[in-house]
Amino acid sequence: MGVFPHDYDISATKLMKLWHAEGFLESWWTVEDLEYAVSEDSDTDPESEDLDMSEVLENLAAVDPVSEDEDHATDPVSEDFAMKYLKDLVSRNVVQVRERSSSGGIKTCNVYSAFWHICIREGWQDKFFHVINSCANQDIECQRRLCIHNNALFGIKDVRKSMQATKNAHSLLCTGPHHPYPVPIYLSFGLLKVLDALTIRFYDFPAEVVKLVRLRYLAITYNRKLPASISKLQSLQYLIVRQYLSILPLGPSRSYLPMEIWTMQELRHLQVMGSDLPDPGSEDALLPNLLTLLDVSRWSCTKEVLERIPNLKKVGIRTETGPKEIRNNLLYLYQLQSLKCSVMNPSLQRAIPTFRAPIFPPSLKKLTLSGLGYPWEFMSDIAELRNLEVLKLRCYAFQGRAWETYEWEFFRLKFLLIEDTDLEHWYVDYESFPSLERLSLQHCYKLKEMPPEIGELPNLEVMELVDCHPSLVASAKRIAEEQQSAGNDVLQVSVKSSSDDQRKRKS
């Protein structure tokens, strides 16, 4: 984690992907093994810079890894399994949580200052990684991982010369600020597994990339169509391509990934902005390991496509009109846990849709909808999802003056967000939302009264109000005060303004 800049907020999900792509989890160490390795060197204060991290790594290396035939054989190399390691580092005050996710997990984190300096020092001495931070000639020939915090350094002749002399590089991480112009980046590393160059803009697809046959993780910023030769990267597990200030075209014109993408059997995460999966055609086409598919349109959600990705757990859809065409197709995703569907540039003046919302698979745990404009009556279909824990409704996902919930609806829902809505009246049954822990209402300017039944929800801990009507804020506070008078000290009201967040970012 020392490869990231000091005090840098690290995305936990990205960290899990990098760990997996690097092969750090393939030895099947358990969290208990990690605890043992740390405890063997725990005579010193964990906040002290005298802690010898190289000894910790040596202790861990001495532990016999868990066999693939044991209990962890059920895909322990997944990001979920990796999260156990991160939580252990948090519990030992090596890593601090900066932001929590809506489900209460770790969203962003960073390394405590003392440990960050230790990582930099020990990483260089052990040739585990090196941060290129100047244009001077640097002895990096045997370093296994290179990280650069200032992308402009790629244009310095001495830096390029040093990189050309590096023979053992497994990773190249560009973690500096986004660079709006192309830079002459050196990529001819035969052993490279990880290339994270998302902060660098490529005008042309770098030809050297398709020669990196060991590559498992590729993240770049590139606006054009991917070449068919991308399929040469048969070990690739994570493919992330973002666009630089691109405006997605409206209308029937679509851009598709090359047909050869169906031959990349190891893919676990696919996110190529502006490009859809083509019709697989052949019955042999299959992506059995693909778990995440993001930034696609409805054209990637046809029956023919989804049937060939049977193990998808997370899907993100962008559409111009709405998901009418995929109403029944999501049912082919039997393991789907997280779905995000957004209408780009929604028209709030358009008529309320009369066609029903998509039929969501019962396995769904997290659902985010934006700009769909459905009537609140359609919410009954979502309320019946017995595994749903997180629901986010943004930008008029539903519209209309009133919403009424009934008993035993949203049985397992723990987090509810309603943001940007014309809702005026919300009626809640006492026996709905029995598991709700957090309620967040943002930019709900027309809603003036919090349902009094909200205060009776047995597990509710927080009501968050951001840029809401003063009457709504007053009623929420009144409900909390009534609960406190009745002996419920758990329920809290958090009132915020988006201008407060803007001031924090500027400071």
N, C-alpha and C positions, 0 to 999 in steps of 0.2 A: 504493500500500500504506500510505501515511500516513494514510488514512482510518480505519484501525484504531487502537485505543488503544496507548499506549506499552507495549512489552514484551508485546504481545498475541499469543498463539499463533494463527496464521492457518491455517485448513484449506487445503491446497494445491488440492484439488479444487474447493472453493468459489471460490477465487481465480481458477482457470481459467474457471469459469462466468461470473463477473463480468466478466472481461476480454472474453470472447466476447460477452456480452450488451451490453456497452458499445460494441462495434464496434472495439475496439483492434486486433484481428487482421485486420480486413477490408482493410487496406492491404497485406497480404501481405509485411511486412518479414521478412527472414531474421535469424537470430541473428548472422550476419556483419555485417549492417547495424547491429544494436544495438552490436556490438563497435566498429564504426567510429565511431558517434556518441559512445560513451564515451571512446574513445581520443583523439578530437579535443579533449577537455577533460581529458586525463589528466596535465597538468603538475603538478597539485596532488595531495597525498596523499589517496587515497580515503577515509581515515578522518577527514579534516579537514572541518570544517563550511564551509570556504571553497570547496568544489567547487560550481560554478554549475550546478545541475541544469537551469535554464532553457536554458542553452547546449547541454546534452546533448540536450534535446528539440528545439531548433532544428536541431542537426546531423542528428538522425534524420529530421526533417521534410524536410530537403534531399535525402535519399536517395530515388532512384526506387524505388517499390514494385515487387515482382515481379508479373508479369502472371499472370492467372488461367490463361492458356494454357500456362504453363511447368510445371515438374515439381511445383510445390506445389498443383496443381489437384486433387489427390486429397484433398479435405477438409482443408486445412491449418488451417482455423479450429477444428478439434476441440481438445478439452482436451489431447489427447496432443501436438499441435503446440505449444500454448501452454506446455507443461511445458518445452520447450527454452529459452524465454525465462527462465523461473524458474531453471533450472539455471545459466544464464549469469550471472544476478545473484548466485547463490550462489558461483560460481567467482570473482567479482570482489569478494567480501566486502561486498556491499551487503546481502545477505539471508543469514541463518544458519538452518540446518536445526535444528529443535527435536526432531523425532521422525521416524523412518524407518518406512515401511510394511513389511509382511511380505515384499514383493517387493524391498525395498531402495530404493524410490523415496522421494520427499519426501512425508511425511504432514502435518506442520505446520511452519511456519516463522515468522520475524518479521524485522523490519527492524532492522539495527544502530542503536544509539541515535543516533549522529552523523547518519546518513542520515535517520532518522525526523524529527529536528528540521529538517533541510533540506527534507524533503518538506512539512512543515507550513508553513514559511515561504514556499517557492517556490509551493506550491499555492495559497496565499491571494493572493500577489502576481500570479500569472498567471491568477487566477480559475478555476483548474482544479478546486479543491475548497476547502471551508471546514468546519471543525469548530465546531459550535455548542456552546459549553461554559459559557455563563453565561446569566442571564436578562436581561442588559442589551440595549438596542437595538443591533443589529449591522448594518453595511453589507454586506449579502449579496445585493443586488438582482441583480447580474450574475454571481453564482457559478454554475458549471455543475453542481456536485455538492455536496450537503449531507450532513453526517454528524453524528450526535448520539450522545454517549457516556453520556448520562444521560436516559433516556426520560421522567422526570418533568418535564423542561423543556418538553415539549409542552403541558403544562397552564398555562404562564406566558403571560399576555396579550401581553407585549412580544415574546416569541419567536414566537408565532403571527403577530403583526403583521409582523415581519421576514420570515417565510416567505411571507406573502401577497404581499409586494412583490417576491418573486423570480420572474422571468419566464423565465429560461433554464435552470432546473434539469433536468438529465438523469438524475440519480440521487439517491435518498434512502436513506441507509444508517443503520440503527439498530443500533449495535454495543455498546451498553451491556449491563449485566446484565439478565436476564429480569425483566419487570415483570408482577406477577401480576394487576393490575387494569387495566381499559381506560383509555386516555388520549385526549383529543380531538386526534388527529393531523390535521394539515392535509395534504391529498393532491391538491389541485386544481392540478397542474402539467401543463400541456398537452404538454410536450416530454419527459415522464418516460419513460426506458427501463428503469430499474432501481429496484425498490422492495423493499428488504430490511428487513422489519419482523417478522422471526421472533421477536424478543425482546419483542414487544408482543402482549398478548392481546386479541382482538376477540370481543365477545359476539355482535355482528351483523356480517354481511359488509358492509364499507364500500362504499356505493353509488358513491362517487367512483372506485373502482378500475376499473369497467367502462367508464369514460369515457376512460381513459388508453390510447388506441388504439395508441400507439407502444411500449407496454410490452413488454419482452422477458424480463424477469426479475421474478418475483413470489414472495415468500416471506413468509408470515404464520402466526400461530398462531390457529386458529379451529376450534371443535368441531362445528359444524353442517354441513349439506349445502351444497355449492357451488351457487349459482344458475345457471340455464341461460344467463343473460346473460354468464357468463364467456367464452362463445364470441365475444363482440364483440372480444376481444383477439386478433385474428388474427395479430399479429406475435409473440405470446408463445412463447418457446422453453423457459423454465424455470418450472415451476409446482410450488411446494413449500408444502404446507399441513400443519402439525403440530397435534397436539391437546394441550391443557393438562391434564395429569394425568388423562387419559381412560382408562377401563377398557373394553376392547373387549368387546362382547357375545358370549356363546357361543350356539351353536345356529344354526338356519336363517336367522334374521333377518340381512339384509345391507343395507348402504348402498351405493348406486351413484352414480357420477358422472353428471351429466346427459348425455343422449344427444348433445347438441350438442358434446361433447368431441371427437367423431370429425371435426368440421369444422375443428379447430385444427391445420392441416397443418404448421405450423412447430415444433411441440413437439419438443424434444430430450430433456427430462428431466421426468418426471412422478412426483411423490411426494405423494400425498394420503392421510394416515393414516386408516384406517377406511373407505375408499371404494374400490370396485372399478370396473373398466371394464365398462360394460354390453355386452350382446350387440350387435354392430354392426348387425345386421339387413340394411341395404342393402349390395349388393355394391360400391357406390361408396365406402363407408366405409374409410378407410385413413389410417394415421399413418406415412408413409414416412420421416420424419426422426427418429422417436422412437428414442433409443439406450438410455435408462435408464428402468426402471419399478420403483419401490420401494414397500414397505409395502402390498402387495396380498395377497389371499388366493387360494386355489385357484380361486375364481370368476373371477379375471382370467386364468387360465391354461387356458382351454378352447381347443379347436382353432379354434373360430370367431373368438375374440379374437386369438390369437397369429398366425394366418394374415394378419391385417390389420396386423401390426406386424413386417414382415419383416426389419428392420435392427437389432433389439434386440441390444445387446451386454452389458447388465447388468440383472439381475432380482433383486429381493428379495421373498421370499414369507413371509408369516406365516400359520400355520394352527393349528387347534385339535386336529386329529387326526393328520394326516400327509398326505403327497402321493400317496396311493394313486390318486386320481382323475386325476392329471396324469401318470401313468407314461409314456405315449407322447407326450404333447403337446409336451414340450420339444424334441422332434426337429424341430419346425417352425421352431425358431430356429437357422438355419444359421450365424449370425454370433455367437452367444452366447459371451462370453468370461468373464463373472463371474456366479455364481449363489449366492445365500444363501437357505437354506430353514430356518425356525425353527418349532418347535412351541411355542406359547405355553402356559405353565403345564403342562409335561409331567408325567404320572404315572409315576414310576419303578417302581411296583408292577404296571403293566399287563403283559400277556403280550407276549413278543417277537413282532413282526409276522411273518407267514408270507408275505405278498405281497412281491414283489421291489421293490427301490428303483427310483426313476424311471430311465428310460434317458436318460443325459446326452449331449448333442451332442458330437461329437469335437473341436469348436472350443474347448471349455472350457479356460480357463487358471487360473481361481481358483474354488474351491468351498468354501463354508462351510455346515456342517450342524449343527443344534442340536436336541436333545430328541427325535429320531426313534426311538431305541431299537432300531435294526436289529441283527441278529446280525452278528458280525465276518465271517462267510462272505460276506455281501453286498459286502464291500469289494473283492472280485475284479473287480466291474464297474467300479469307480472306478479300480482299479489299471491298467486297460487304456487309460485316456485318455492318448493319447500327447502331448498338448499341455499337460497339467495341470502347473502350476508351484507353486501354493499350495493347500494343503489344511488346513482348520481344522475340527476335530471338537470341538464343545462340548456340555456338559450331556447326557451319555449319548446322543450322536448314534449311537453303536454300543455295544452291551453284550454282556457275556459274559466268561468267565474267561480265554479265550486267543485270541490273534490270531497268525496265521502268514502271513508274506509269502514270495513265491517269486521265483525268478530273473527278472530283467528287468521286474519290476513297478515301477510309478511311475518310468518311464524319465526324465522331465524334471522331476520334482518337486524344487523347491529349498527349500521351507519346509513343515514339518509341525508342526501344533499339535494336541495331544490334551489336553483340559481336562475335568475332572470325569468320571471313568469308573470302572467296577468291574473294569477289566482287571487280571489277576494275572500272566499269563505272556505275553511277547511274543517270538516267534521270527522271526528275520530271516535271510534268505538272503544270502550274501556278494555276490551279483550283483543284488540289489534296491537301489533308491534310489541309482543311480549318480551322480545329479546333486544329491543333497541337500546343502544348505549349512547350514541351521539346523534344529535340532530343539528344540521347546519342549514340555515336559511340565508341566502345571499341575494341582494338586489331584488327583494320581494316588496316592491313599493306599494302595491295595492292591498296586500294582506295586512289587516290592522289588528287582528285578534288571534292570539295563540289558543288553540283548542284547550279548554280547561282539563280535558282528560289526559293531556300530555303529562301533566304532573303526577298522574297515578300510574304511569308505566313503571313496572317493577325494577327495571334495570337501567333506566335512563340516568346518565351521569352529567352530560353537558348539552346545553342548548346554545349554539353559536349563531349570532346574528350579525351579519355584515351588510352595511348600507341598507337597512330596513326602516320601515315606517316607525316613527317614535311611539305610536300607539301599540305596535306589535312588541317593541322593546319593553314598554311599560307592563304589558300583560304577561310577558315572559318572566319579568322580575317579580311580578305579583305572585305568579304560580310558584316560583322558587321560594319566596318568603313564606307562603302558605305551607309548603312542604317542610321547611325548616322549623316552623312552629309545631308541626306534627311529629317532629323528631327525625326527619329525613335530612341529614346534613350532606348527603352525597351530591344532590343535584345542584349544578352550578350554571350560571348564565354568563356567557362571554360576548361582549358587545364590541365590535370592531368597525373600522372604516377603511375602505380600500386606500384612502389617502395616507393612512398610517403605514401601510405596507410600502407605499411608494417612497415615503420619507426614510424608511429603514433601508431600502435598496440604495438610495442616494448616499446615505451616511456610510 
